[in-house]
Structure formats: C-alpha cells, structure tokens
Amino acid sequence: MQAYENLAGNSGVEAYEILREGIRVRFNGGATYLYDYRIPGRVHVDEMKRLALAGRGLSTYIARFGGAYARRLD
C-alpha cells in the first residue's frame, strides 16, 4: 500500500492501493476496506482513485458517498 499524502493534514486515511477495478483504503487505526466497481460502483471508485492520487479529500468523500464497501479486509 502507498501512504496517503494527506495534504489537508486531518484525514482519517493512512494508506491506499489502487487496483484495476477497485481501491483498498487503510484508515487510521488499521481497518482496511475494499471498494470496487460492484460496491459502491465505478463512478465512486474512480473518484476515490482520483482523490487518493491527489492526496486530498478521500476521507471526506468516503464519508459522504462511499459508505458501502465491498469487503472489510482485516
């Protein structure tokens, strides 16, 4: 996984891994979730990927629009 840049300085996201059809996100505290094109859907996952690469806004986006996840991984 790649460390999340956290440009705003207050993110709950620690790291992420971009997958072909999804993204894994590890939050502060260690919980890791898989979001994929099935759940919550391609539009949301592609936006999560964009925000992860930008290093800003990922945690807020997930809280607002990506609450459904495909699977908890830990």
PDB file as gemmi writes it, atoms N, CA and C in Angstrom:
CRYST1    1.000    1.000    1.000  90.00  90.00  90.00 P 1                      
ATOM      1  N   MET A   1       0.843  -1.179   0.000  1.00  0.00           N  
ATOM      2  CA  MET A   1       0.000   0.000   0.000  1.00  0.00           C  
ATOM      3  C   MET A   1       0.888   1.243   0.000  1.00  0.00           C  
ATOM      4  N   GLN A   2       0.340   2.287  -0.533  1.00  0.00           N  
ATOM      5  CA  GLN A   2       1.062   3.561  -0.622  1.00  0.00           C  
ATOM      6  C   GLN A   2       0.522   4.515   0.450  1.00  0.00           C  
ATOM      7  N   ALA A   3       1.405   5.210   1.115  1.00  0.00           N  
ATOM      8  CA  ALA A   3       0.989   6.177   2.123  1.00  0.00           C  
ATOM      9  C   ALA A   3       0.150   7.277   1.474  1.00  0.00           C  
ATOM     10  N   TYR A   4      -0.946   7.631   2.118  1.00  0.00           N  
ATOM     11  CA  TYR A   4      -1.796   8.718   1.647  1.00  0.00           C  
ATOM     12  C   TYR A   4      -1.130  10.038   1.999  1.00  0.00           C  
ATOM     13  N   GLU A   5      -1.039  10.925   1.054  1.00  0.00           N  
ATOM     14  CA  GLU A   5      -0.282  12.171   1.254  1.00  0.00           C  
ATOM     15  C   GLU A   5      -0.913  13.094   2.296  1.00  0.00           C  
ATOM     16  N   ASN A   6      -2.228  13.121   2.420  1.00  0.00           N  
ATOM     17  CA  ASN A   6      -2.931  13.879   3.457  1.00  0.00           C  
ATOM     18  C   ASN A   6      -2.530  15.355   3.475  1.00  0.00           C  
ATOM     19  N   LEU A   7      -2.710  16.018   2.358  1.00  0.00           N  
ATOM     20  CA  LEU A   7      -2.303  17.417   2.218  1.00  0.00           C  
ATOM     21  C   LEU A   7      -3.058  18.360   3.150  1.00  0.00           C  
ATOM     22  N   ALA A   8      -4.288  18.014   3.504  1.00  0.00           N  
ATOM     23  CA  ALA A   8      -5.059  18.857   4.417  1.00  0.00           C  
ATOM     24  C   ALA A   8      -4.613  18.664   5.869  1.00  0.00           C  
ATOM     25  N   GLY A   9      -3.953  17.532   6.157  1.00  0.00           N  
ATOM     26  CA  GLY A   9      -3.419  17.294   7.488  1.00  0.00           C  
ATOM     27  C   GLY A   9      -4.385  16.725   8.497  1.00  0.00           C  
ATOM     28  N   ASN A  10      -5.602  16.394   8.091  1.00  0.00           N  
ATOM     29  CA  ASN A  10      -6.582  15.914   9.065  1.00  0.00           C  
ATOM     30  C   ASN A  10      -7.367  14.705   8.572  1.00  0.00           C  
ATOM     31  N   SER A  11      -6.805  13.933   7.679  1.00  0.00           N  
ATOM     32  CA  SER A  11      -7.509  12.812   7.079  1.00  0.00           C  
ATOM     33  C   SER A  11      -7.537  11.597   7.985  1.00  0.00           C  
ATOM     34  N   GLY A  12      -8.589  10.822   7.862  1.00  0.00           N  
ATOM     35  CA  GLY A  12      -8.681   9.540   8.541  1.00  0.00           C  
ATOM     36  C   GLY A  12      -8.056   8.422   7.732  1.00  0.00           C  
ATOM     37  N   VAL A  13      -7.589   8.731   6.532  1.00  0.00           N  
ATOM     38  CA  VAL A  13      -6.974   7.731   5.656  1.00  0.00           C  
ATOM     39  C   VAL A  13      -5.470   7.710   5.887  1.00  0.00           C  
ATOM     40  N   GLU A  14      -4.931   6.513   6.016  1.00  0.00           N  
ATOM     41  CA  GLU A  14      -3.495   6.315   6.232  1.00  0.00           C  
ATOM     42  C   GLU A  14      -2.784   5.877   4.951  1.00  0.00           C  
ATOM     43  N   ALA A  15      -3.413   4.957   4.199  1.00  0.00           N  
ATOM     44  CA  ALA A  15      -2.776   4.410   3.003  1.00  0.00           C  
ATOM     45  C   ALA A  15      -3.834   3.902   2.038  1.00  0.00           C  
ATOM     46  N   TYR A  16      -3.409   3.659   0.800  1.00  0.00           N  
ATOM     47  CA  TYR A  16      -4.326   3.147  -0.214  1.00  0.00           C  
ATOM     48  C   TYR A  16      -3.561   2.309  -1.219  1.00  0.00           C  
ATOM     49  N   GLU A  17      -4.306   1.494  -1.947  1.00  0.00           N  
ATOM     50  CA  GLU A  17      -3.741   0.728  -3.054  1.00  0.00           C  
ATOM     51  C   GLU A  17      -4.752   0.753  -4.188  1.00  0.00           C  
ATOM     52  N   ILE A  18      -4.351   1.280  -5.311  1.00  0.00           N  
ATOM     53  CA  ILE A  18      -5.234   1.346  -6.467  1.00  0.00           C  
ATOM     54  C   ILE A  18      -5.167   0.015  -7.209  1.00  0.00           C  
ATOM     55  N   LEU A  19      -6.332  -0.541  -7.456  1.00  0.00           N  
ATOM     56  CA  LEU A  19      -6.476  -1.799  -8.178  1.00  0.00           C  
ATOM     57  C   LEU A  19      -7.133  -1.523  -9.524  1.00  0.00           C  
ATOM     58  N   ARG A  20      -7.092  -2.492 -10.415  1.00  0.00           N  
ATOM     59  CA  ARG A  20      -7.687  -2.290 -11.731  1.00  0.00           C  
ATOM     60  C   ARG A  20      -9.177  -1.941 -11.634  1.00  0.00           C  
ATOM     61  N   GLU A  21      -9.908  -2.639 -10.777  1.00  0.00           N  
ATOM     62  CA  GLU A  21     -11.348  -2.406 -10.657  1.00  0.00           C  
ATOM     63  C   GLU A  21     -11.751  -2.038  -9.238  1.00  0.00           C  
ATOM     64  N   GLY A  22     -10.853  -1.376  -8.519  1.00  0.00           N  
ATOM     65  CA  GLY A  22     -11.184  -1.003  -7.156  1.00  0.00           C  
ATOM     66  C   GLY A  22     -10.061  -0.249  -6.480  1.00  0.00           C  
ATOM     67  N   ILE A  23     -10.240  -0.054  -5.187  1.00  0.00           N  
ATOM     68  CA  ILE A  23      -9.228   0.603  -4.361  1.00  0.00           C  
ATOM     69  C   ILE A  23      -9.325   0.029  -2.952  1.00  0.00           C  
ATOM     70  N   ARG A  24      -8.167  -0.249  -2.351  1.00  0.00           N  
ATOM     71  CA  ARG A  24      -8.103  -0.627  -0.945  1.00  0.00           C  
ATOM     72  C   ARG A  24      -7.718   0.623  -0.176  1.00  0.00           C  
ATOM     73  N   VAL A  25      -8.395   0.838   0.936  1.00  0.00           N  
ATOM     74  CA  VAL A  25      -8.120   2.015   1.763  1.00  0.00           C  
ATOM     75  C   VAL A  25      -7.900   1.557   3.201  1.00  0.00           C  
ATOM     76  N   ARG A  26      -6.758   1.946   3.773  1.00  0.00           N  
ATOM     77  CA  ARG A  26      -6.491   1.679   5.189  1.00  0.00           C  
ATOM     78  C   ARG A  26      -6.668   2.981   5.952  1.00  0.00           C  
ATOM     79  N   PHE A  27      -7.502   2.925   6.966  1.00  0.00           N  
ATOM     80  CA  PHE A  27      -7.787   4.096   7.784  1.00  0.00           C  
ATOM     81  C   PHE A  27      -6.879   4.118   9.008  1.00  0.00           C  
ATOM     82  N   ASN A  28      -6.739   5.283   9.615  1.00  0.00           N  
ATOM     83  CA  ASN A  28      -6.009   5.400  10.878  1.00  0.00           C  
ATOM     84  C   ASN A  28      -6.639   4.419  11.852  1.00  0.00           C  
ATOM     85  N   GLY A  29      -5.849   3.687  12.553  1.00  0.00           N  
ATOM     86  CA  GLY A  29      -6.355   2.655  13.441  1.00  0.00           C  
ATOM     87  C   GLY A  29      -6.250   1.268  12.829  1.00  0.00           C  
ATOM     88  N   GLY A  30      -5.982   1.190  11.510  1.00  0.00           N  
ATOM     89  CA  GLY A  30      -5.685  -0.087  10.899  1.00  0.00           C  
ATOM     90  C   GLY A  30      -6.764  -0.773  10.094  1.00  0.00           C  
ATOM     91  N   ALA A  31      -8.005  -0.347  10.195  1.00  0.00           N  
ATOM     92  CA  ALA A  31      -9.069  -1.002   9.428  1.00  0.00           C  
ATOM     93  C   ALA A  31      -8.848  -0.759   7.932  1.00  0.00           C  
ATOM     94  N   THR A  32      -8.942  -1.829   7.146  1.00  0.00           N  
ATOM     95  CA  THR A  32      -8.744  -1.745   5.703  1.00  0.00           C  
ATOM     96  C   THR A  32      -9.999  -2.230   4.999  1.00  0.00           C  
ATOM     97  N   TYR A  33     -10.422  -1.466   3.996  1.00  0.00           N  
ATOM     98  CA  TYR A  33     -11.642  -1.779   3.252  1.00  0.00           C  
ATOM     99  C   TYR A  33     -11.365  -1.810   1.768  1.00  0.00           C  
ATOM    100  N   LEU A  34     -12.095  -2.685   1.086  1.00  0.00           N  
ATOM    101  CA  LEU A  34     -12.050  -2.754  -0.365  1.00  0.00           C  
ATOM    102  C   LEU A  34     -13.310  -2.098  -0.911  1.00  0.00           C  
ATOM    103  N   TYR A  35     -13.125  -1.177  -1.825  1.00  0.00           N  
ATOM    104  CA  TYR A  35     -14.213  -0.549  -2.576  1.00  0.00           C  
ATOM    105  C   TYR A  35     -13.998  -0.950  -4.028  1.00  0.00           C  
ATOM    106  N   ASP A  36     -15.032  -1.469  -4.685  1.00  0.00           N  
ATOM    107  CA  ASP A  36     -14.814  -1.908  -6.058  1.00  0.00           C  
ATOM    108  C   ASP A  36     -15.945  -1.455  -6.978  1.00  0.00           C  
ATOM    109  N   TYR A  37     -15.805  -1.809  -8.254  1.00  0.00           N  
ATOM    110  CA  TYR A  37     -16.772  -1.349  -9.254  1.00  0.00           C  
ATOM    111  C   TYR A  37     -18.162  -1.939  -9.021  1.00  0.00           C  
ATOM    112  N   ARG A  38     -18.251  -2.977  -8.212  1.00  0.00           N  
ATOM    113  CA  ARG A  38     -19.553  -3.541  -7.870  1.00  0.00           C  
ATOM    114  C   ARG A  38     -20.184  -2.754  -6.718  1.00  0.00           C  
ATOM    115  N   ILE A  39     -19.418  -2.550  -5.662  1.00  0.00           N  
ATOM    116  CA  ILE A  39     -19.884  -1.807  -4.486  1.00  0.00           C  
ATOM    117  C   ILE A  39     -18.757  -0.887  -4.041  1.00  0.00           C  
ATOM    118  N   PRO A  40     -18.903   0.383  -4.045  1.00  0.00           N  
ATOM    119  CA  PRO A  40     -20.077   1.233  -4.237  1.00  0.00           C  
ATOM    120  C   PRO A  40     -20.357   1.613  -5.688  1.00  0.00           C  
ATOM    121  N   GLY A  41     -19.554   1.119  -6.632  1.00  0.00           N  
ATOM    122  CA  GLY A  41     -19.788   1.417  -8.037  1.00  0.00           C  
ATOM    123  C   GLY A  41     -18.628   2.159  -8.675  1.00  0.00           C  
ATOM    124  N   ARG A  42     -18.580   2.057  -9.994  1.00  0.00           N  
ATOM    125  CA  ARG A  42     -17.457   2.607 -10.756  1.00  0.00           C  
ATOM    126  C   ARG A  42     -17.294   4.114 -10.585  1.00  0.00           C  
ATOM    127  N   VAL A  43     -18.382   4.859 -10.613  1.00  0.00           N  
ATOM    128  CA  VAL A  43     -18.290   6.322 -10.503  1.00  0.00           C  
ATOM    129  C   VAL A  43     -17.628   6.712  -9.184  1.00  0.00           C  
ATOM    130  N   HIS A  44     -18.063   6.089  -8.082  1.00  0.00           N  
ATOM    131  CA  HIS A  44     -17.496   6.420  -6.775  1.00  0.00           C  
ATOM    132  C   HIS A  44     -16.047   5.948  -6.657  1.00  0.00           C  
ATOM    133  N   VAL A  45     -15.759   4.757  -7.123  1.00  0.00           N  
ATOM    134  CA  VAL A  45     -14.399   4.229  -7.016  1.00  0.00           C  
ATOM    135  C   VAL A  45     -13.421   5.047  -7.851  1.00  0.00           C  
ATOM    136  N   ASP A  46     -13.827   5.422  -9.055  1.00  0.00           N  
ATOM    137  CA  ASP A  46     -12.928   6.238  -9.875  1.00  0.00           C  
ATOM    138  C   ASP A  46     -12.645   7.591  -9.224  1.00  0.00           C  
ATOM    139  N   GLU A  47     -13.636   8.158  -8.564  1.00  0.00           N  
ATOM    140  CA  GLU A  47     -13.409   9.412  -7.843  1.00  0.00           C  
ATOM    141  C   GLU A  47     -12.496   9.184  -6.635  1.00  0.00           C  
ATOM    142  N   MET A  48     -12.672   8.065  -5.935  1.00  0.00           N  
ATOM    143  CA  MET A  48     -11.780   7.741  -4.815  1.00  0.00           C  
ATOM    144  C   MET A  48     -10.342   7.595  -5.299  1.00  0.00           C  
ATOM    145  N   LYS A  49     -10.149   6.958  -6.436  1.00  0.00           N  
ATOM    146  CA  LYS A  49      -8.798   6.810  -7.001  1.00  0.00           C  
ATOM    147  C   LYS A  49      -8.196   8.180  -7.301  1.00  0.00           C  
ATOM    148  N   ARG A  50      -8.986   9.050  -7.900  1.00  0.00           N  
ATOM    149  CA  ARG A  50      -8.505  10.394  -8.233  1.00  0.00           C  
ATOM    150  C   ARG A  50      -8.096  11.150  -6.977  1.00  0.00           C  
ATOM    151  N   LEU A  51      -8.933  11.092  -5.954  1.00  0.00           N  
ATOM    152  CA  LEU A  51      -8.648  11.793  -4.702  1.00  0.00           C  
ATOM    153  C   LEU A  51      -7.443  11.196  -3.982  1.00  0.00           C  
ATOM    154  N   ALA A  52      -7.299   9.884  -4.029  1.00  0.00           N  
ATOM    155  CA  ALA A  52      -6.142   9.230  -3.408  1.00  0.00           C  
ATOM    156  C   ALA A  52      -4.850   9.728  -4.048  1.00  0.00           C  
ATOM    157  N   LEU A  53      -4.825   9.779  -5.352  1.00  0.00           N  
ATOM    158  CA  LEU A  53      -3.634  10.251  -6.056  1.00  0.00           C  
ATOM    159  C   LEU A  53      -3.367  11.729  -5.792  1.00  0.00           C  
ATOM    160  N   ALA A  54      -4.435  12.502  -5.606  1.00  0.00           N  
ATOM    161  CA  ALA A  54      -4.288  13.929  -5.328  1.00  0.00           C  
ATOM    162  C   ALA A  54      -3.837  14.185  -3.889  1.00  0.00           C  
ATOM    163  N   GLY A  55      -4.074  13.223  -2.989  1.00  0.00           N  
ATOM    164  CA  GLY A  55      -3.663  13.374  -1.595  1.00  0.00           C  
ATOM    165  C   GLY A  55      -4.563  14.261  -0.778  1.00  0.00           C  
ATOM    166  N   ARG A  56      -5.784  14.472  -1.234  1.00  0.00           N  
ATOM    167  CA  ARG A  56      -6.690  15.382  -0.528  1.00  0.00           C  
ATOM    168  C   ARG A  56      -8.143  15.008  -0.817  1.00  0.00           C  
ATOM    169  N   GLY A  57      -8.959  14.934   0.240  1.00  0.00           N  
ATOM    170  CA  GLY A  57     -10.391  14.774   0.083  1.00  0.00           C  
ATOM    171  C   GLY A  57     -10.926  13.354   0.114  1.00  0.00           C  
ATOM    172  N   LEU A  58     -10.064  12.353   0.218  1.00  0.00           N  
ATOM    173  CA  LEU A  58     -10.527  10.969   0.143  1.00  0.00           C  
ATOM    174  C   LEU A  58     -11.400  10.579   1.331  1.00  0.00           C  
ATOM    175  N   SER A  59     -10.976  10.874   2.520  1.00  0.00           N  
ATOM    176  CA  SER A  59     -11.758  10.506   3.704  1.00  0.00           C  
ATOM    177  C   SER A  59     -13.131  11.187   3.704  1.00  0.00           C  
ATOM    178  N   THR A  60     -13.165  12.448   3.354  1.00  0.00           N  
ATOM    179  CA  THR A  60     -14.438  13.182   3.291  1.00  0.00           C  
ATOM    180  C   THR A  60     -15.348  12.584   2.239  1.00  0.00           C  
ATOM    181  N   TYR A  61     -14.797  12.250   1.081  1.00  0.00           N  
ATOM    182  CA  TYR A  61     -15.601  11.660   0.012  1.00  0.00           C  
ATOM    183  C   TYR A  61     -16.194  10.324   0.448  1.00  0.00           C  
ATOM    184  N   ILE A  62     -15.381   9.491   1.075  1.00  0.00           N  
ATOM    185  CA  ILE A  62     -15.873   8.190   1.537  1.00  0.00           C  
ATOM    186  C   ILE A  62     -16.972   8.378   2.566  1.00  0.00           C  
ATOM    187  N   ALA A  63     -16.808   9.321   3.473  1.00  0.00           N  
ATOM    188  CA  ALA A  63     -17.835   9.573   4.484  1.00  0.00           C  
ATOM    189  C   ALA A  63     -19.147  10.010   3.848  1.00  0.00           C  
ATOM    190  N   ARG A  64     -19.073  10.774   2.775  1.00  0.00           N  
ATOM    191  CA  ARG A  64     -20.286  11.285   2.133  1.00  0.00           C  
ATOM    192  C   ARG A  64     -20.922  10.315   1.156  1.00  0.00           C  
ATOM    193  N   PHE A  65     -20.090   9.642   0.344  1.00  0.00           N  
ATOM    194  CA  PHE A  65     -20.636   8.892  -0.790  1.00  0.00           C  
ATOM    195  C   PHE A  65     -20.207   7.431  -0.852  1.00  0.00           C  
ATOM    196  N   GLY A  66     -19.205   7.038  -0.131  1.00  0.00           N  
ATOM    197  CA  GLY A  66     -18.665   5.684  -0.295  1.00  0.00           C  
ATOM    198  C   GLY A  66     -18.827   4.809   0.904  1.00  0.00           C  
ATOM    199  N   GLY A  67     -19.861   5.023   1.687  1.00  0.00           N  
ATOM    200  CA  GLY A  67     -20.054   4.259   2.908  1.00  0.00           C  
ATOM    201  C   GLY A  67     -20.217   2.777   2.677  1.00  0.00           C  
ATOM    202  N   ALA A  68     -20.784   2.412   1.529  1.00  0.00           N  
ATOM    203  CA  ALA A  68     -20.911   0.994   1.194  1.00  0.00           C  
ATOM    204  C   ALA A  68     -19.566   0.508   0.661  1.00  0.00           C  
ATOM    205  N   TYR A  69     -19.097  -0.601   1.169  1.00  0.00           N  
ATOM    206  CA  TYR A  69     -17.834  -1.147   0.697  1.00  0.00           C  
ATOM    207  C   TYR A  69     -18.046  -2.611   0.337  1.00  0.00           C  
ATOM    208  N   ALA A  70     -17.182  -3.114  -0.526  1.00  0.00           N  
ATOM    209  CA  ALA A  70     -17.312  -4.491  -0.988  1.00  0.00           C  
ATOM    210  C   ALA A  70     -16.948  -5.474   0.132  1.00  0.00           C  
ATOM    211  N   ARG A  71     -15.887  -5.119   0.903  1.00  0.00           N  
ATOM    212  CA  ARG A  71     -15.428  -6.073   1.911  1.00  0.00           C  
ATOM    213  C   ARG A  71     -14.471  -5.390   2.879  1.00  0.00           C  
ATOM    214  N   ARG A  72     -14.555  -5.779   4.146  1.00  0.00           N  
ATOM    215  CA  ARG A  72     -13.560  -5.362   5.129  1.00  0.00           C  
ATOM    216  C   ARG A  72     -12.450  -6.398   5.084  1.00  0.00           C  
ATOM    217  N   LEU A  73     -11.206  -5.955   5.039  1.00  0.00           N  
ATOM    218  CA  LEU A  73     -10.095  -6.869   4.792  1.00  0.00           C  
ATOM    219  C   LEU A  73      -9.284  -7.245   6.014  1.00  0.00           C  
ATOM    220  N   ASP A  74      -9.549  -6.672   7.153  1.00  0.00           N  
ATOM    221  CA  ASP A  74      -8.732  -7.033   8.312  1.00  0.00           C  
ATOM    222  C   ASP A  74      -9.522  -7.722   9.384  1.00  0.00           C  
TER     223      ASP A  74                                                      
END                                                                             
